[in-house]
Amino acid sequence: MSLSILSAENIVLKKVLTDKEEAIRFTGQILVDRGYVEPAYIEKMLEREEMASTFMGNFVAIPHGTDDAKTEVKNSGLAIIQVPEGVDFGDGNIVKLIIGIAGKGDEHLEILSNIAIVVSEEENVEKIVSASTEEEVLSFFEGVN
């Protein structure tokens, strides 16, 4: 499976966010606006963040809902937000790339593993954060299996 659920409309470039809550709400709103999730999913994303940080290292955070948020997911979807100036996700963890995920059923596990392949290389993250077009960002995720 490639990340065919990702499209240019799901990518936001050069966003400035003041804190973790704003970052998660903004990311969740994209998932809502694109029809992937119900609005209640955003609160489940914040609840999930309280349980354990979604900061993954390499300037990446992958906010997503709690296990019981699955009822709020209509279709699997992704949102990618580039935050070149960074946003603090707590404990000094600065995030420059936010990847919001909503997975139908168990699809989120496959989505996460595909994303992990790309963002495990800090060089890839730096290039995605400095990308100037949505298509440039998409190119990093196309063909990932």
C-alpha positions as CSV (number, residue, x, y, z in Angstrom):
1,M,0.0,0.0,0.0
2,S,1.3,3.5,-0.8
3,L,0.1,6.4,1.2
4,S,-2.6,7.1,-1.4
5,I,-4.7,8.6,1.3
6,L,-2.4,11.6,1.3
7,S,-3.1,14.4,-1.2
8,A,-1.9,18.0,-1.6
9,E,-5.0,19.3,0.0
10,N,-4.0,17.5,3.2
11,I,-0.7,19.3,3.4
12,V,-0.1,22.7,5.1
13,L,3.2,24.5,4.5
14,K,5.0,27.1,6.6
15,K,2.4,27.1,9.5
16,V,3.2,28.9,12.7
17,L,1.7,27.3,15.8
18,T,2.1,28.6,19.3
19,D,1.7,25.4,21.4
20,K,1.0,21.7,21.3
21,E,-2.8,22.0,21.9
22,E,-3.1,24.5,19.0
23,A,-1.0,22.2,16.8
24,I,-3.2,19.1,17.6
25,R,-6.4,21.1,17.1
26,F,-5.2,22.5,13.8
27,T,-4.2,19.0,12.6
28,G,-7.4,17.4,13.7
29,Q,-9.5,20.1,12.0
30,I,-7.9,19.2,8.7
31,L,-9.0,15.6,9.2
32,V,-12.5,16.9,10.0
33,D,-12.6,19.3,7.1
34,R,-11.5,16.6,4.6
35,G,-14.2,14.2,5.9
36,Y,-12.0,11.6,7.5
37,V,-13.3,12.0,11.1
38,E,-16.1,13.4,13.1
39,P,-15.3,16.6,15.1
40,A,-15.2,14.7,18.4
41,Y,-12.0,13.0,17.1
42,I,-10.1,16.2,17.9
43,E,-10.8,15.8,21.6
44,K,-9.7,12.2,21.4
45,M,-6.4,13.4,19.9
46,L,-5.9,15.7,22.8
47,E,-6.9,12.9,25.2
48,R,-4.3,10.6,23.6
49,E,-1.6,13.3,23.9
50,E,-2.3,13.5,27.7
51,M,-1.8,9.7,28.0
52,A,1.6,9.8,26.2
53,S,3.3,12.3,23.9
54,T,3.0,11.6,20.2
55,F,6.5,13.2,19.7
56,M,8.6,10.6,17.8
57,G,12.0,12.2,17.7
58,N,13.6,13.8,14.6
59,F,11.3,16.8,15.0
60,V,8.2,14.7,14.2
61,A,4.9,14.3,16.1
62,I,2.2,11.9,15.0
63,P,-1.0,12.9,16.8
64,H,-3.9,10.5,16.6
65,G,-7.0,9.5,18.6
66,T,-7.3,7.1,21.5
67,D,-8.3,3.5,20.8
68,D,-11.9,4.3,21.7
69,A,-11.9,7.1,19.0
70,K,-12.3,4.6,16.2
71,T,-16.1,5.2,16.2
72,E,-15.3,8.8,15.2
73,V,-13.3,7.7,12.1
74,K,-15.2,7.7,8.8
75,N,-12.2,6.9,6.5
76,S,-8.5,6.6,6.9
77,G,-6.7,9.9,6.4
78,L,-3.6,11.9,6.9
79,A,-2.7,15.5,7.4
80,I,0.8,16.9,7.2
81,I,1.7,20.2,8.7
82,Q,5.1,21.8,8.2
83,V,6.2,24.0,11.1
84,P,9.6,25.4,10.1
85,E,9.9,27.5,13.2
86,G,8.9,24.5,15.4
87,V,6.4,24.1,18.1
88,D,7.1,22.8,21.6
89,F,5.5,19.4,22.3
90,G,6.7,19.5,26.0
91,D,9.9,18.6,27.7
92,G,11.9,20.7,25.1
93,N,10.7,18.4,22.3
94,I,10.5,20.7,19.3
95,V,8.3,19.5,16.4
96,K,8.7,20.8,12.8
97,L,6.6,18.1,11.1
98,I,3.2,17.1,12.3
99,I,1.5,14.1,10.8
100,G,-2.1,13.6,11.9
101,I,-3.5,10.2,11.4
102,A,-7.0,8.7,11.4
103,G,-7.1,5.0,10.7
104,K,-10.2,3.0,9.9
105,G,-10.1,-0.4,11.7
106,D,-6.4,-1.4,12.0
107,E,-5.3,0.5,9.0
108,H,-3.5,3.0,11.2
109,L,-0.8,0.4,12.0
110,E,0.1,0.1,8.3
111,I,0.0,3.9,7.8
112,L,2.3,4.4,10.8
113,S,4.8,1.9,9.6
114,N,4.9,3.6,6.1
115,I,5.4,7.0,7.7
116,A,8.1,5.6,10.0
117,I,10.1,4.5,7.0
118,V,10.2,8.1,5.7
119,V,10.7,10.0,9.0
120,S,13.2,7.7,10.5
121,E,15.8,9.5,8.4
122,E,16.5,12.9,9.9
123,E,17.7,14.1,6.5
124,N,14.2,13.3,5.0
125,V,12.5,15.3,7.8
126,E,14.8,18.3,7.1
127,K,13.9,18.1,3.4
128,I,10.2,17.8,4.1
129,V,10.3,20.8,6.5
130,S,12.1,22.9,3.9
131,A,10.0,21.8,1.0
132,S,8.3,24.7,-0.8
133,T,5.4,22.9,-2.5
134,E,2.9,20.3,-1.4
135,E,4.0,18.1,-4.3
136,E,7.5,18.1,-3.0
137,V,6.2,16.8,0.4
138,L,4.1,14.2,-1.4
139,S,7.1,12.9,-3.3
140,F,8.7,11.7,0.0
141,F,5.7,9.5,0.7
142,E,4.8,8.2,-2.7
143,G,5.8,4.6,-3.4
144,V,6.5,3.8,0.3
145,N,5.6,0.2,0.9
